[in-house]
């Protein structure tokens, strides 16, 4: 994933961007970067690896020396950003969030058409921002260049371009990811998540539409290209990725998760599937508010049999190696034995992807004396690897536990019946749940439905991306 934050002010705004960018580190923890401009020092840029050390620690000294009334910061799970670009459109800094699936094809086409060269990383790959900059330079102005780049890219791309006295923001054409504009008496800022600027004294003044392009300076913002109300925003922003305080399209993340848990409990009560358990528990962190909602609606007490130890490993996907991620996930969940031994527990997790970490968690619960372990997933079964944001990190869809089971029972023909497998009221749906229970040693399992997800977010399904659940970018397709 990744995130960005920036400001244009009548005053020095380095500290604002430092804190605002730091608030985005939950969205990706591989690299961080900051770029600013001042008349005295020109463009200043610092990029650091933040895989093994927090953004704040790596950039504290940089902030002491950087100066500027315009500054952008970026958290990236992929390339070092922001980068500096010099083209016929001038000298500027650029950073982006999203994924480009056809990067090699675009690079080949640009080289064939006369682009002299690209700076390559040690892996041989081209920095995505460098590639985007080259596409933008094919046109005579930034708006046409951004539109051209978005038309060529397969995947998702939101970007910001920092000039000497302003910033151009462009939300991706499908509106998968948000960009929110904040206002303060001395200037304006942009942010992936609105909570990141609230503590800095900014208030929300505009949420960009899908495909919208605007220019931001200390006095205000100008819409350079209109956006559209038609979008397919990533639903996992509410279910998993988003910080609890964040609000997208007017819908708060924490409120959605609590409401989502309540809807799951209502469904279990309605269908006679509410289990007799001692506690409802959340798999921390994102599963916790879903569980609180479930407990509130069901009347079953909420408890925390696991406490997440976060001072050194705030997110389990930080290491690039999958086995290391699994180890970290196991090590940081510390059991409270008095709430496990002899207890029947119902856990709520944000999702079930491969099932590897959940299997280890369930095994450990039984090792510590749990009598029963029930599971509720806060979203439908994941059937497809995300092609827009790389949510699942899957090299093959057969890494997904739901698809493994479908393939083992019906082979490639099973794909035709994915909607049935997602539905617990069908024979195929019951088979999927029973098999996952067997593999993960669960007493019972249920998933939130697509309809329940839409109800929890309180947005029309046609505005939410559902690709990872049903292979459709829009529910109405």
C-alpha positions in Angstrom: 0.0 0.0 0.0 1.6 3.3 1.1 0.5 6.8 1.9 1.5 10.4 1.5 1.1 13.8 3.2 2.2 17.3 2.2 1.6 21.0 2.9 2.0 24.4 1.3 2.2 27.2 3.8 3.0 30.9 4.4 5.3 29.5 7.1 7.9 26.7 7.3 5.9 23.5 7.2 8.6 20.8 7.6 7.4 19.7 11.1 3.9 19.5 9.9 4.9 17.1 7.1 7.2 15.1 9.4 4.3 14.4 11.8 1.7 14.0 9.1 3.8 11.5 7.2 4.7 9.6 10.4 0.9 9.1 11.0 0.8 7.1 7.7 3.4 4.4 8.6 0.6 1.9 9.4 0.0 1.8 5.6 3.4 0.5 4.7 6.8 0.3 6.5 9.5 -0.3 3.9 10.7 3.2 2.9 10.0 6.8 3.9 10.9 10.0 2.1 10.5 13.8 2.5 11.2 16.5 -0.1 11.0 20.3 0.5 11.9 23.5 -1.2 13.2 26.8 0.1 14.6 29.8 -1.8 17.8 29.5 0.2 18.5 25.8 0.0 16.5 24.8 -3.1 15.1 21.3 -3.3 16.1 19.1 -0.3 15.3 15.3 -0.3 15.8 12.6 2.2 14.9 8.9 1.8 15.4 6.1 4.4 14.6 2.5 4.9 12.2 2.1 7.8 11.9 -1.7 7.8 13.8 -2.0 11.1 13.4 1.5 12.6 10.4 3.9 12.8 10.0 6.8 10.4 10.2 9.2 13.3 13.7 7.9 14.4 15.1 8.0 10.8 13.9 11.5 10.0 14.4 13.4 13.3 17.8 14.8 12.3 16.7 15.5 8.7 13.8 17.7 10.0 16.3 19.8 12.0 18.1 20.8 8.8 15.4 20.9 6.2 13.6 24.1 5.4 10.7 25.0 3.2 7.2 26.4 2.9 6.3 23.6 0.6 7.0 19.9 1.5 5.8 16.4 0.7 6.3 13.1 2.5 5.7 9.6 1.4 5.5 6.1 3.0 6.2 3.4 0.4 6.0 -0.3 0.4 7.9 -0.4 -2.9 10.2 2.2 -4.4 12.2 5.0 -2.8 10.1 8.2 -3.1 9.8 11.1 -3.6 12.2 11.4 -6.6 13.3 14.5 -8.4 12.4 14.8 -12.1 13.7 17.3 -14.7 11.8 17.4 -18.0 10.4 20.0 -20.4 7.8 20.7 -17.8 10.5 21.8 -15.3 12.1 20.5 -12.2 9.8 18.9 -9.6 9.5 16.1 -7.1 7.0 13.3 -7.6 5.7 10.4 -5.5 2.8 8.0 -6.0 0.9 5.3 -4.3 -0.7 2.3 -6.0 0.7 -0.4 -8.3 1.7 -0.5 -12.0 1.4 -4.0 -13.4 2.6 -3.2 -17.0 5.7 -1.3 -16.0 8.0 -3.3 -18.2 5.8 -2.8 -21.2 5.5 0.9 -20.6 9.3 1.3 -20.2 9.9 -0.7 -23.4 7.5 1.5 -25.3 9.1 4.7 -24.0 12.6 3.5 -24.8 11.5 2.5 -28.3 10.0 6.0 -28.8 13.1 7.9 -27.9 13.4 8.0 -24.1 17.1 7.8 -23.6 17.3 5.8 -20.4 15.9 5.2 -16.9 17.8 5.0 -13.7 17.5 1.3 -12.6 17.6 0.0 -9.1 19.8 -2.9 -8.2 17.0 -5.4 -9.1 16.9 -3.9 -12.6 13.4 -2.5 -12.0 12.5 1.1 -12.7 11.3 3.4 -10.0 7.5 3.8 -10.5 7.7 7.5 -10.0 10.4 7.8 -12.6 8.2 5.9 -15.0 5.2 8.1 -14.3 7.4 11.2 -14.8 8.4 10.0 -18.2 4.8 9.4 -19.2 3.8 12.8 -18.0 6.6 14.4 -20.1 5.1 13.0 -23.2 2.5 15.8 -23.1 2.8 19.6 -23.0 1.3 20.2 -19.5 0.9 18.4 -16.2 -2.9 17.8 -16.5 -2.6 16.2 -20.0 0.5 14.3 -18.9 -1.2 12.9 -15.8 -4.3 11.9 -17.8 -2.0 10.2 -20.3 -0.1 8.4 -17.6 -3.3 7.2 -16.0 -4.6 5.9 -19.3 -1.5 3.9 -19.9 -1.1 2.3 -16.5 -2.7 -1.0 -15.7 -3.3 -1.0 -12.0 -3.9 2.0 -9.7 -2.0 5.3 -9.5 -2.6 8.3 -7.3 0.2 10.9 -7.3 1.5 14.3 -6.1 3.9 16.6 -7.9 5.7 19.2 -5.8 6.8 22.4 -7.5 8.6 25.4 -5.9 5.5 27.0 -4.5 2.7 24.5 -5.0 1.6 20.9 -5.2 -0.4 19.1 -7.8 -2.5 16.2 -6.5 -4.2 13.6 -8.7 -6.5 10.9 -7.3 -6.5 7.6 -9.3 -9.2 7.5 -12.0 -11.2 4.8 -10.3 -11.0 6.4 -6.9 -9.5 3.2 -5.2 -7.5 5.4 -2.8 -8.5 8.7 -1.2 -6.8 12.1 -1.2 -8.2 14.6 1.4 -7.4 18.4 1.5 -7.0 20.2 4.8 -7.1 23.9 5.6 -5.5 26.0 8.2 -5.1 29.8 8.6 -1.6 29.8 7.1 -2.0 27.2 4.4 -3.3 24.0 3.0 -2.3 20.3 3.2 -3.2 17.0 1.4 -3.3 13.6 3.1 -4.3 10.0 2.4 -6.0 10.0 5.8 -7.7 13.0 7.4 -6.8 12.2 11.0 -3.1 12.8 10.1 -3.7 16.6 9.9 -6.3 17.1 12.6 -3.8 17.2 15.4 -1.8 19.8 13.4 -4.7 22.2 13.4 -6.1 21.6 9.9 -9.7 20.9 9.1 -11.1 19.0 6.1 -12.2 21.3 3.3 -12.3 19.0 0.3 -12.3 15.3 -0.5 -11.0 14.7 -4.1 -13.3 12.8 -6.5 -12.1 9.9 -8.5 -9.8 11.1 -11.3 -9.8 14.7 -10.0 -6.6 16.8 -10.4 -6.1 20.0 -8.4 -3.3 22.4 -7.6 -2.6 23.4 -4.0 -0.9 26.6 -2.7 -0.8 28.5 0.5 -3.9 30.5 -0.4 -6.2 27.7 -1.6 -6.7 25.1 -4.2 -7.7 25.1 -7.8 -9.4 22.2 -9.5 -7.5 21.6 -12.8 -9.5 18.7 -14.0 -12.9 17.6 -12.7 -13.4 14.2 -11.2 -16.4 11.9 -11.2 -18.8 10.6 -8.6 -18.4 7.1 -10.2 -15.8 5.2 -8.3 -14.8 1.9 -6.8 -13.0 2.7 -3.6 -11.1 -0.2 -1.9 -13.5 -1.6 0.8 -10.5 -3.0 2.7 -9.7 0.6 3.7 -12.5 0.2 6.2 -12.2 -3.5 7.0 -8.4 -3.6 7.5 -6.0 -1.0 6.1 -7.4 2.2 7.5 -6.4 3.6 10.9 -9.4 3.7 13.3 -9.6 7.5 13.4 -9.6 7.8 9.6 -12.7 8.8 7.6 -13.2 8.1 3.9 -16.1 9.3 1.9 -17.7 10.5 5.1 -17.5 7.1 6.7 -15.3 6.6 9.8 -13.2 3.4 10.0 -13.8 2.5 13.7 -17.6 3.2 13.4 -17.8 0.9 10.3 -16.0 -1.9 12.1 -18.2 -1.8 15.1 -21.3 -1.7 12.9 -19.9 -4.6 10.9 -19.5 -6.7 14.0 -23.0 -6.0 15.0 -24.3 -7.0 11.6 -22.4 -10.3 11.8 -24.0 -11.0 15.3 -27.4 -10.2 13.9 -26.9 -12.6 11.1 -25.8 -15.4 13.5 -28.9 -14.7 15.7 -31.2 -14.7 12.8 -29.8 -18.0 11.3 -29.5 -19.8 14.7 -25.7 -19.8 14.5 -24.9 -17.8 17.6 -22.6 -20.1 19.6 -22.6 -20.7 23.3 -19.2 -19.1 24.2 -17.7 -17.4 27.3 -16.1 -14.5 25.4 -16.1 -12.6 22.1 -12.5 -11.6 21.2 -10.8 -9.7 18.4 -7.7 -10.7 16.6 -5.7 -7.4 17.3 -5.6 -4.8 16.1 -8.1 -4.5 13.2 -10.3 -7.4 14.4 -10.9 -5.8 17.8 -13.6 -3.2 16.9 -15.4 -5.8 14.7 -15.4 -8.0 17.8 -16.7 -5.2 20.1 -19.6 -4.7 17.7 -20.3 -8.5 17.8 -20.2 -8.6 21.6 -22.4 -5.5 21.9 -25.1 -7.0 19.7 -24.9 -10.6 20.9 -24.7 -9.7 24.6 -21.7 -12.0 25.0 -18.9 -10.4 27.1 -15.9 -9.0 25.3 -12.4 -10.1 26.4 -8.8 -9.9 25.3 -7.1 -13.4 25.6 -4.3 -12.1 23.5 -2.5 -8.8 23.9 -0.5 -7.5 21.0 3.1 -6.5 21.8 3.8 -3.6 19.4 6.8 -1.6 20.5 9.1 -3.3 18.0 6.8 -4.9 15.4 3.7 -2.7 14.9 2.6 -4.6 11.7 3.1 -8.3 10.9 3.7 -7.7 7.2 6.8 -5.5 7.8 9.4 -8.2 7.0 9.6 -9.0 3.3 10.0 -12.7 3.9 6.7 -14.6 4.4 8.1 -17.0 7.0 9.5 -14.1 9.0 6.2 -12.3 8.8 4.5 -15.5 10.2 7.1 -15.7 13.0 6.6 -12.0 13.9 2.8 -12.5 14.0 3.2 -15.4 16.4 5.7 -13.7 18.7 3.9 -10.5 19.2 0.6 -12.0 20.4 1.0 -12.6 24.1 -1.7 -14.8 25.8 -3.6 -14.1 29.0 -3.9 -17.6 30.3 -6.8 -16.9 32.8 -9.0 -15.9 29.8 -8.1 -19.0 27.8 -7.9 -22.1 30.0 -11.1 -24.0 29.9 -12.9 -21.2 28.0 -15.0 -21.3 24.8 -13.9 -18.4 22.7 -15.3 -16.7 19.6 -12.7 -14.6 17.7 -13.4 -12.0 15.0 -10.6 -11.3 12.5 -10.6 -8.8 9.7 -10.2 -11.5 7.0 -9.0 -15.0 6.3 -6.4 -15.0 3.5 -4.1 -18.0 3.6 -5.0 -19.2 7.0 -1.3 -19.8 8.1 -1.2 -17.3 10.9 -4.7 -18.2 12.1 -3.8 -21.9 12.2 -0.9 -21.1 14.5 -3.0 -18.8 16.7 -5.7 -21.5 17.1 -3.1 -24.2 17.8 -1.6 -22.0 20.5 -5.0 -21.3 22.1 -5.6 -25.0 22.4 -2.1 -25.6 23.8 -3.0 -23.1 26.5 -6.2 -24.9 27.4 -9.0 -23.3 25.2 -12.1 -25.6 25.2 -13.5 -24.3 21.9 -12.4 -21.7 19.3 -15.0 -20.2 17.0 -14.1 -17.7 14.2 -15.9 -15.0 12.4 -14.4 -13.2 9.4 -15.3 -9.5 9.0 -15.5 -9.9 5.2 -16.5 -12.5 2.7 -14.1 -15.3 1.7 -11.2 -13.9 -0.3 -11.3 -15.6 -3.8 -9.0 -13.4 -5.9 -5.6 -11.8 -5.3 -6.0 -8.0 -5.6 -4.9 -6.7 -8.9 -5.3 -3.0 -7.9 -3.4 -2.7 -4.6 -1.8 -6.1 -4.1 -3.7 -6.5 -0.8 -3.3 -10.3 -0.5 0.4 -10.4 -1.6 -0.4 -13.7 -3.3 1.8 -15.0 -6.2 -1.0 -17.4 -7.1 -4.7 -17.4 -6.2 -4.2 -21.0 -5.1 -2.3 -19.6 -2.1 -5.7 -18.4 -0.9 -7.2 -21.0 1.4 -10.7 -20.6 -0.1 -9.5 -21.1 -3.6 -7.3 -24.1 -2.6 -10.4 -25.8 -1.2 -12.5 -25.0 -4.3 -9.8 -26.2 -6.6 -9.3 -29.5 -4.7 -13.0 -30.2 -4.9 -13.9 -29.1 -8.4 -10.7 -28.0 -10.1 -11.0 -25.0 -12.5 -14.7 -25.6 -12.9 -15.2 -24.5 -9.3 -14.6 -20.9 -10.3 -18.0 -20.8 -11.9 -19.6 -21.4 -8.4 -17.7 -18.8 -6.3 -20.9 -17.0 -5.4 -22.2 -20.3 -4.0 -19.1 -21.0 -2.0 -19.3 -17.5 -0.5 -22.9 -18.2 0.7 -23.2 -20.2 3.9 -26.8 -21.2 2.9 -25.7 -23.3 0.0 -24.2 -26.8 -0.1 -20.9 -25.5 -1.5 -20.8 -22.7 1.1 -21.2 -25.2 3.9 -18.5 -27.4 2.4 -16.1 -24.4 2.3 -16.7 -23.5 5.9 -16.5 -27.1 7.1 -13.2 -27.7 5.3 -11.6 -24.5 6.7 -12.8 -25.5 10.2 -11.2 -28.9 9.7 -7.9 -27.4 8.5 -7.7 -24.7 11.1 -9.2 -26.7 13.9 -12.1 -24.3 14.4 -15.3 -25.2 16.2 -17.3 -23.0 13.9 -16.7 -20.4 11.2 -18.8 -17.8 9.4 -18.0 -14.9 7.0 -19.6 -11.5 6.6 -21.6 -11.3 3.4 -21.2 -8.7 0.7 -24.5 -7.2 1.5 -23.5 -7.0 5.2 -20.3 -5.3 4.2 -22.1 -2.7 2.1 -24.5 -2.1 5.0 -21.6 -1.6 7.4 -19.8 0.9 5.2 -23.1 2.6 4.3 -22.1 3.2 0.7 -23.8 1.8 -2.4 -22.2 -1.4 -3.6 -21.5 0.1 -7.0 -19.1 2.5 -5.4 -17.1 -0.2 -3.6 -14.5 -2.4 -5.1 -15.3 -6.1 -4.5 -12.7 -7.7 -6.8 -11.0 -9.8 -4.1 -14.4 -11.4 -3.1 -16.2 -11.9 -6.4 -13.7 -10.9 -9.2 -15.7 -7.7 -10.0 -14.5 -4.2 -9.7 -18.0 -3.0 -9.1 -20.8 -5.0 -7.4 -23.2 -4.2 -10.2 -21.0 -5.7 -13.0 
